[in-house]
């Protein structure tokens, strides 16, 4: 009799996004709060969904390694077409989106981008990460960088 693990691909899939939600909420809803600044200062905020990825990856490391070491569309499609493959891809997306969102949040704070401008960009990053990142990069290109007082040349 085999014992079925409670950490099924479905369970892990369902866990990945809720692990990231508190960090997104801090960046979007309380961007200026000192707690948000302290929490988001650490790159480890991306670790919880990435740990979900690891839990999904380890039992199937051989299949994943074969698929990514010699990428082939039908092989990747077959792997991602499995519950474990799709859940791992989802956890991967969630972790990296959070890491990118964190960078955007920190960069925007440093540049003085208003939180009301950043909120929709961060939401777009949650939903469609590449479009959110591209939007921020375009925004970054058109907004002037804030000059820090310490870097000003005395007159």
C-alpha positions in Angstrom: 0.0 0.0 0.0 1.5 3.3 -1.1 0.8 6.5 0.8 -0.3 9.3 -1.4 1.5 12.5 -0.8 -0.6 15.6 0.1 1.9 17.6 -2.0 0.3 16.8 -5.3 0.9 19.0 -8.4 -2.6 20.4 -7.9 -1.9 21.3 -4.3 1.4 22.9 -5.1 -0.1 24.8 -8.1 -2.7 26.2 -5.8 -0.1 27.2 -3.2 2.4 29.1 -5.5 0.4 32.3 -6.1 -0.9 32.8 -2.6 2.7 32.6 -1.3 3.5 35.7 -3.5 0.3 37.7 -2.9 1.4 39.4 0.4 4.5 40.8 -1.3 2.5 42.1 -4.3 0.0 43.6 -1.9 2.7 45.5 0.0 4.2 46.9 -3.2 0.9 47.9 -4.7 -1.2 48.9 -1.7 1.4 50.2 0.7 4.5 51.1 -1.3 5.7 53.9 1.0 5.2 51.9 4.3 8.5 51.3 6.1 7.6 47.6 6.5 7.2 47.3 2.8 10.6 48.9 2.2 12.2 46.6 4.7 10.5 43.4 3.4 11.1 44.2 -0.2 14.8 45.0 0.4 15.4 41.3 0.5 15.6 39.2 -2.7 14.4 36.3 -0.6 10.8 37.4 -1.1 10.8 35.3 -4.3 11.9 32.2 -2.4 8.5 30.8 -1.3 7.1 30.2 -4.9 10.5 29.1 -6.0 10.6 26.5 -3.3 7.3 25.2 -4.6 9.1 24.9 -8.0 11.9 22.9 -6.4 9.4 20.5 -4.7 7.8 19.9 -8.1 11.1 19.7 -9.9 13.1 17.2 -7.7 10.9 14.1 -8.3 11.0 14.7 -12.0 14.5 16.1 -12.4 15.5 13.7 -15.2 12.5 14.7 -17.3 13.0 18.4 -16.7 16.8 18.2 -17.4 16.2 16.3 -20.7 13.7 18.9 -21.7 15.8 22.0 -20.9 19.3 20.7 -21.8 18.3 20.1 -25.4 15.2 22.2 -25.9 12.7 20.8 -28.4 9.2 22.1 -28.7 7.3 18.8 -28.7 9.3 17.6 -25.7 8.6 20.8 -23.8 5.0 20.7 -24.8 4.7 17.1 -23.5 6.4 18.0 -20.2 4.3 21.1 -19.6 1.2 19.2 -20.6 1.5 17.1 -17.5 0.1 18.3 -14.1 3.6 18.4 -12.6 5.1 20.2 -15.6 2.4 22.8 -15.7 2.5 23.4 -11.9 6.3 23.7 -12.0 6.1 26.2 -14.9 3.4 28.2 -12.9 5.6 28.3 -9.7 8.6 29.3 -11.9 6.5 32.2 -13.4 5.2 33.3 -10.1 8.7 33.4 -8.5 10.4 35.2 -11.3 7.5 37.6 -11.8 7.8 38.5 -8.1 11.6 39.0 -8.4 11.0 41.2 -11.5 8.3 43.1 -9.7 10.5 43.6 -6.7 13.3 45.1 -8.9 10.7 47.4 -10.6 9.4 48.5 -7.2 12.9 49.3 -5.8 14.0 51.0 -9.0 10.8 53.1 -9.2 11.2 54.2 -5.6 14.8 55.2 -6.3 13.7 57.1 -9.4 10.8 58.8 -7.6 8.1 57.2 -9.8 4.7 57.9 -8.2 3.1 54.8 -6.7 -0.2 55.5 -8.6 1.8 55.1 -11.8 3.5 52.0 -10.6 0.4 50.2 -9.3 -1.1 49.4 -12.7 2.4 48.4 -14.1 2.9 46.0 -11.2 -0.6 44.5 -11.7 0.2 44.0 -15.4 3.4 42.3 -14.3 1.4 39.9 -12.1 -0.9 39.1 -15.0 1.3 39.2 -18.0 4.9 39.6 -16.8 6.7 40.3 -20.0 4.2 43.1 -20.9 4.5 44.5 -17.4 8.3 44.5 -17.6 8.3 46.0 -21.0 5.9 48.7 -19.8 8.1 49.6 -16.9 11.2 49.7 -19.2 9.4 52.1 -21.5 8.2 54.2 -18.6 11.7 54.2 -17.2 13.1 55.4 -20.5 10.7 58.4 -20.7 10.7 59.5 -17.1 13.7 61.5 -16.0 15.8 60.0 -13.3 15.6 61.7 -9.9 18.9 63.4 -9.0 20.0 62.5 -5.5 21.1 65.4 -3.3 24.4 63.7 -2.5 25.3 63.4 -6.2 24.6 67.0 -7.1 27.5 69.1 -8.0 27.8 72.1 -5.7 27.3 75.5 -7.4 
